[in-house]
């Protein structure tokens, strides 16, 4: 098995590469930010085909994606929809053309409807209507790729596993103001408040929405389990912890870890996004024998430490 990691310089990609390296898995990176045989623009199918051929890749995991937080999603819906459809369609087509032995595609929890009963089960996808409006373009583009990959199995026999991760966090996350998700955004705001001796911070929404958070290292382990799974399985598979926390309690936990004693205020003029998110993870537990192992408090502590050591670096 030689694993090609597309999007290897992104948040999940860097965590996956680190995990594969630690487990002595034969892999090669692929990203538009690299050089030589590893430089791959996933929006260009010729780039992907050449990368696979030159490096004798047998297995692929696609971590390449265009994504961001609620604010970025609202400002750039067409960019998200177009680029993710282009990337994912190219990866599937190249995998068919090069007879890849196993393709692991990554969807998103954003593909579930706003009205999906909690916990989200895989069979609920598309059963309860349109994805939540603040993430709909991204959610639909990733959902399209999951169905496309499954269709590629039906027509061409492509051995694909479709994973649906919940909200992720961890080292290498994006902490820029435009693209950051909720955990890095809160960490950065609190860090700035501590530096500036601010007595309060203001966060998006009212804090009532709940989310489930998965450490990227745990997700990387699940991806490796999927790559090594030697049977055909075309249904979708949730990846998560099965535990949810309100954004209010999340902010309080991060403030505690960072020893911030200021007030946490809420801007209720901004949207909360989906009211609740929490996955049913029984399928991946039973099928792949995988369970998350990093609890949220420990994972946040590690992430905050990584951020402090790396902030300001390009």
C-alpha angles and dihedrals in degrees: 000000000000111000122210112205111203114198090026094159094054128092099272093031093059092048091048093049090050090050094047090048092050090052095047094244117161106242144150128208126236124191140134087238094063133077137232119009090347095060105103128163102200091202086068113069093197089059090054094046092050092047092052094046098046094048101040092235115186102175130036135195115190112217093153112117146138109235146142145157129294094282094050091045092053093049097044110034096139093046090052093046096045101042096045093048090049094048096046096044090050092050092050094046093048091048090054093046094049096042093238110197095218132009120191112200122192121215128177139246085235088078091073118095121258087241097051113133115247125275094043113230121199092242089060092071107119091356096103103039139258123000117262108289100239090058102026099114092050093040093051094046091053092043089052090055092053092053090043092054091049090050088052088058092049093050105029105017093245108174101228136161118201114210124190111201122196120226108314134207139171142098117345092030120148113264098174115121096242103046105027121120124222101280098049090041092056093044092052094046093051092045091052091047091053092049092048094039090237115174094213145018129207121221134194119270127352100295095245097109115099128218138182116225128205124193111237091232090059089049090050090055090051090051091053090050088053093048090052095045104113099196131079115257118167103174120096122267126208119219117201148100098263090232128108135199131189117247087239092058091042091056091048090051093050091047090052093051091048093045092238113158100179126112121276110218128187131222101214091184087077121078123258094213117216110005096227137008124185128139134221101231099180093109096060091040091056101033102042100019090236129143129169114256106183114087119216098248093051092044093050091049090053092046093050090050091050091049093052091049094047107032113123093026117121 
